[in-house]
């Protein structure tokens, strides 16, 4: 496989637009309900597959119906799921997401089998055989907080594999464990809140500098409507958001990672790859779910749409 995504696999059940939770047994009619493969590993894998990138995913799901669905839908989108193990007696991780009219949403979540994924569940050949390994949600995959896993990452990097990493949660207690991975990755892609929590910095530029000092070659901090901040040894670069009509912000971080990875594979430099990530995230924000808007699209079409948006601008929209 060109890319292996490793970590969190979740089933998302999304509904929109939800303006309130009905009382008692009342029914509230909606425009759309959708079930998707999501999570920092599974969601990124599906986005990569839709962009035409060969991808395998590794992680843990339960031996329940939700696990059946997740494996099926990922495979149908073109993801190699042989690295997804089934955990007997455990529930597949799942979230219920009522999407507000402005695209924001609360979350009801069961972490499920993700918490039990460990190095023993992983085929070491997957790491060595990939051009890029994307670590998705190392803050919650506690079974991989293992020196032997760090050694496996080191061996893969020695063989030419690049390692990218994104996180899942914004829980302060989980940030120290995630920080331990930084010397073992090439590119770290946290959101603003995660970056500030990990470093204790007062602003994103200070946070980026501190994270870069931990070992990665690049740190890309996503800033929502403000775009992203790219930090490398060459300095700091602000990558602006695209102005798009926002339907749902679910999975925009995973989409940014997928676009960034696709950009690296295409030979782009870090900033150009970040611009592609921004464009992919903007497409996803325009629909419901973490893979919305990517069916039938090539990287070239996405970049063309970004170029048009950059030159023309769009009124009455929100930046992503």
C-alpha positions in Angstrom: 0.0 0.0 0.0 1.1 3.6 -0.7 -0.5 4.8 2.6 -1.4 3.0 5.8 -3.7 4.7 8.3 -3.3 3.3 11.8 -5.5 4.0 14.8 -9.1 5.1 15.5 -12.0 3.6 13.6 -15.5 4.9 14.4 -19.0 4.6 13.0 -20.7 8.1 12.8 -24.5 8.5 12.7 -25.2 12.0 11.6 -28.5 14.0 11.4 -29.2 17.5 10.1 -30.3 20.1 10.8 -30.9 19.7 14.5 -32.0 22.8 16.3 -33.2 21.2 19.5 -33.7 17.8 21.1 -37.5 17.0 21.2 -39.0 16.4 24.6 -40.6 13.2 25.7 -41.6 11.0 22.7 -42.0 13.8 20.2 -40.6 13.5 16.7 -38.6 16.1 14.9 -38.4 15.8 11.1 -35.0 16.3 9.5 -33.6 16.8 6.0 -30.9 14.1 6.2 -29.5 11.2 8.2 -26.3 9.4 7.2 -24.0 6.7 8.6 -20.3 6.9 7.7 -16.9 5.4 8.4 -15.1 8.0 10.5 -12.3 8.4 13.0 -8.8 9.7 12.6 -7.7 6.5 10.9 -10.8 5.2 9.2 -12.1 8.6 8.0 -8.7 9.6 6.6 -8.4 6.3 4.8 -11.8 6.7 3.1 -11.0 10.2 2.0 -7.6 9.0 0.6 -9.3 6.2 -1.3 -11.8 8.6 -2.8 -8.9 10.8 -3.9 -7.5 7.7 -5.7 -4.7 7.0 -3.3 -4.0 3.3 -2.5 -4.6 2.9 1.2 -4.8 0.2 3.9 -6.2 0.8 7.4 -5.3 -0.9 10.7 -7.2 -0.7 13.9 -9.8 -2.5 16.0 -13.5 -2.8 15.8 -16.0 -5.1 17.7 -17.5 -8.3 16.5 -20.9 -6.6 16.4 -23.1 -5.3 13.6 -21.5 -1.9 13.7 -18.1 -3.6 13.1 -19.7 -5.4 10.1 -20.9 -2.1 8.7 -17.6 -0.3 9.2 -15.5 -3.0 7.5 -18.0 -3.3 4.7 -18.3 0.4 3.9 -14.5 1.0 4.1 -13.9 -1.9 1.7 -16.7 -0.6 -0.6 -14.9 2.7 -0.9 -11.6 0.9 -1.8 -9.8 0.7 1.5 -7.8 -2.4 2.2 -9.2 -3.5 5.6 -7.1 -6.6 6.2 -5.4 -4.8 9.1 -8.7 -4.1 10.9 -9.0 -6.7 13.7 -12.3 -7.8 15.3 -12.4 -7.8 19.1 -14.8 -10.5 20.5 -17.2 -9.2 23.0 -16.3 -5.5 22.4 -18.4 -2.8 20.9 -17.3 -0.9 17.8 -16.6 2.7 18.5 -19.5 4.9 17.5 -20.7 8.5 17.7 -24.2 10.1 17.3 -23.8 13.7 15.9 -26.8 16.1 15.7 -25.6 18.7 13.3 -26.7 22.3 14.0 -27.8 24.6 11.1 -24.4 26.4 11.3 -22.5 23.1 10.8 -21.4 22.7 14.4 -22.4 19.8 16.5 -22.3 18.2 20.0 -21.2 14.5 20.1 -22.4 11.4 21.9 -19.6 8.9 21.8 -18.6 5.3 22.8 -14.9 4.7 22.4 -15.3 1.0 22.2 -12.7 -1.4 20.7 -10.2 1.4 19.8 -9.0 1.4 23.4 -8.0 -2.3 23.1 -5.9 -2.0 19.9 -2.3 -2.9 20.7 1.0 -3.8 19.0 0.1 -7.5 19.1 -2.8 -6.7 16.7 -0.6 -5.1 14.1 1.1 -6.7 11.1 4.6 -5.1 11.2 4.9 -5.6 7.5 2.3 -2.9 7.0 4.5 -0.2 8.3 7.6 -1.2 6.3 5.6 -1.5 3.1 4.1 2.0 3.1 5.3 5.2 1.6 3.4 7.1 4.4 2.0 5.8 7.7 -0.6 8.0 9.2 -1.1 7.7 12.9 -4.7 8.7 13.6 -5.7 9.2 17.3 -2.6 8.1 19.2 -4.0 10.0 22.2 -6.7 7.3 22.7 -5.0 4.2 21.3 -3.2 3.5 24.6 -2.0 0.0 23.6 0.4 1.6 21.1 2.1 3.8 23.8 4.8 1.1 23.8 8.6 1.5 23.2 8.4 -1.5 20.8 6.0 0.5 18.7 8.3 3.5 18.7 11.1 1.1 17.5 8.8 -0.2 14.7 8.2 3.4 13.6 11.9 4.1 13.7 12.6 1.1 11.5 10.0 2.1 9.0 11.4 5.7 8.8 14.9 4.3 8.4 13.5 2.4 5.3 12.1 5.6 3.8 8.6 5.6 5.2 7.3 9.0 6.3 5.1 9.2 9.4 2.2 11.7 9.8 0.1 12.0 13.0 -3.2 13.5 13.9 -5.1 13.4 17.2 -8.7 12.6 18.1 -9.7 14.3 21.4 -9.3 17.6 23.1 -8.9 16.0 26.5 -6.0 17.5 28.5 -5.2 14.3 30.4 -4.5 12.5 27.1 -2.0 15.0 25.7 1.1 13.9 27.5 0.8 10.4 26.0 0.4 11.9 22.5 3.4 14.1 23.0 5.6 11.0 23.4 5.1 10.2 19.7 6.5 13.5 18.5 10.2 12.4 18.2 9.0 9.5 16.0 6.9 11.4 13.4 7.8 13.5 10.4 4.6 15.7 10.3 2.3 16.5 13.2 -1.2 17.9 12.4 -3.1 18.9 15.6 -5.8 21.4 15.8 -5.3 24.7 17.7 -6.7 23.5 21.0 -4.6 20.4 21.0 -1.4 22.3 20.1 -2.0 24.7 23.0 -2.8 22.0 25.5 0.3 19.9 24.6 2.7 22.8 24.8 1.2 25.1 27.4 1.8 27.9 24.9 -0.1 31.2 24.9 -0.5 31.3 21.1 -0.3 29.1 18.0 3.0 30.4 16.7 4.7 29.7 20.1 3.0 26.3 20.1 4.2 25.5 16.6 7.8 26.3 17.6 7.7 24.2 20.7 6.2 21.2 18.8 8.8 21.5 16.0 11.5 21.4 18.7 10.2 18.0 19.8 11.4 16.3 16.5 9.0 16.6 13.6 10.1 18.0 10.3 6.9 19.9 10.0 3.9 21.0 12.3 0.6 22.0 10.7 -1.9 23.4 13.2 -5.4 23.7 11.8 -7.3 26.8 12.9 -10.9 26.3 11.6 -12.1 29.4 9.7 -8.6 30.9 10.0 -7.0 28.2 7.9 -3.8 26.6 9.2 -0.3 27.4 10.3 2.6 25.5 8.8 5.8 25.4 10.7 9.1 24.0 9.3 12.8 24.7 9.7 12.3 27.4 7.0 9.8 29.3 9.1 6.1 29.9 9.6 3.5 30.1 6.8 -0.2 30.9 7.2 -2.4 29.0 4.7 -5.8 30.8 4.5 -9.1 29.0 4.6 -11.4 28.7 1.6 -14.8 30.5 1.8 -17.5 27.8 1.4 -21.1 27.3 2.5 -20.7 25.1 5.6 -23.1 22.1 6.1 -21.2 20.0 8.6 -17.7 20.4 10.0 -17.4 16.7 11.0 -14.2 15.1 9.6 -12.7 18.3 8.2 -9.5 17.6 10.1 -9.3 14.1 8.7 -10.0 15.5 5.2 -7.2 18.0 5.7 -4.8 15.2 6.6 -5.9 13.2 3.6 -5.3 16.1 1.2 -1.9 16.9 2.9 -0.8 13.2 2.5 -2.0 13.1 -1.1 0.0 16.3 -1.7 3.2 14.8 -0.3 2.8 11.7 -2.4 2.4 14.0 -5.5 5.7 15.6 -4.8 4.4 18.9 -3.4 6.3 20.8 -0.8 4.8 21.1 2.7 3.0 24.4 2.1 1.6 23.3 -1.2 0.4 20.0 0.4 -1.2 22.0 3.1 -3.1 24.0 0.5 -4.4 20.8 -1.0 -5.4 19.6 2.5 -7.4 22.9 2.9 -9.2 22.3 -0.4 -10.2 18.8 0.5 -11.4 19.9 3.9 -13.5 22.6 2.2 -15.2 20.0 0.0 -16.1 17.9 3.0 -17.5 20.8 4.9 -20.1 21.3 2.1 -21.9 18.1 2.8 -22.9 15.7 5.6 -20.2 13.4 7.0 -16.5 13.0 7.0 -16.2 12.0 3.3 -18.9 14.3 1.9 -18.3 15.9 -1.5 -15.4 13.7 -2.6 -17.1 11.1 -4.8 -15.9 11.2 -8.4 -13.4 14.0 -7.7 -9.7 13.9 -8.6 -7.0 15.9 -6.9 -6.6 18.0 -10.0 -10.3 19.0 -9.9 -10.1 19.9 -6.3 -7.0 22.0 -6.9 -8.7 23.7 -9.9 -11.7 24.6 -7.7 -9.4 26.0 -5.1 -7.6 28.2 -7.6 -10.9 29.5 -8.9 -12.1 30.3 -5.3 -8.8 32.0 -4.5 -9.1 34.3 -7.6 -12.9 35.0 -7.5 -13.9 34.7 -3.8 -17.4 33.7 -2.6 -19.8 35.9 -0.7 -22.1 34.9 2.1 -20.0 31.9 3.1 -17.9 30.8 6.0 -14.2 29.9 5.9 -12.9 26.4 6.4 
